[in-house]
Amino acid sequence: MNCNSACSPELTIDELLADPIVRTLMLADAVDEAELLDLLDRVGRHLHEPEPENPDRVT
């Protein structure tokens, strides 16, 4: 488990995916681990992209 600045335990994605209950739910829902990891990677990259400038935006 990781410990953030407030020392609250947070599981990593790998730790979550290793959990037997999570594995059972993924199997029941037909979630492919590789596809899930790819999706999480793409979302993470998207969240770190700078926002495009919008000339119509009022600040």
C-alpha positions in Angstrom: 0.0 0.0 0.0 1.1 3.5 -0.7 0.9 6.3 1.9 0.1 9.8 0.8 1.0 13.0 2.6 -1.8 12.5 5.2 -0.7 8.8 5.5 -4.0 7.4 4.3 -3.4 4.0 2.7 -4.2 3.9 -1.0 -4.0 0.8 -3.1 -2.2 1.0 -6.4 -3.9 -0.2 -9.6 -1.7 -3.3 -9.5 -2.8 -4.1 -5.9 -6.5 -3.5 -6.8 -6.2 -5.8 -9.8 -4.6 -8.5 -7.7 -7.5 -8.6 -5.3 -9.6 -11.8 -5.7 -12.9 -10.0 -5.4 -11.9 -7.5 -8.0 -10.8 -10.3 -10.3 -14.1 -12.1 -9.8 -16.1 -8.9 -10.6 -13.9 -8.3 -13.7 -14.6 -11.8 -14.9 -18.3 -11.5 -14.3 -18.4 -8.2 -16.2 -16.1 -9.4 -19.0 -13.5 -6.7 -18.2 -10.2 -7.3 -19.9 -7.3 -6.3 -17.8 -5.1 -5.1 -20.7 -8.0 -3.0 -22.1 -8.6 -1.5 -18.6 -5.0 -0.6 -18.2 -4.9 0.9 -21.6 -8.0 3.0 -20.8 -6.5 4.2 -17.5 -3.2 5.1 -19.3 -5.1 7.1 -21.9 -7.2 8.9 -19.4 -4.1 9.7 -17.3 -2.3 11.2 -20.3 -5.4 13.2 -21.2 -5.7 14.7 -17.7 -2.1 15.9 -17.9 -2.5 17.7 -21.2 -2.7 21.4 -21.1 -6.1 22.9 -21.8 -6.4 24.4 -25.2 -6.8 28.2 -25.3 -10.4 29.3 -25.8 -10.8 32.9 -27.0 -14.5 32.9 -26.0 -13.8 32.0 -22.4 -14.5 34.7 -19.9 -12.1 34.8 -16.9 
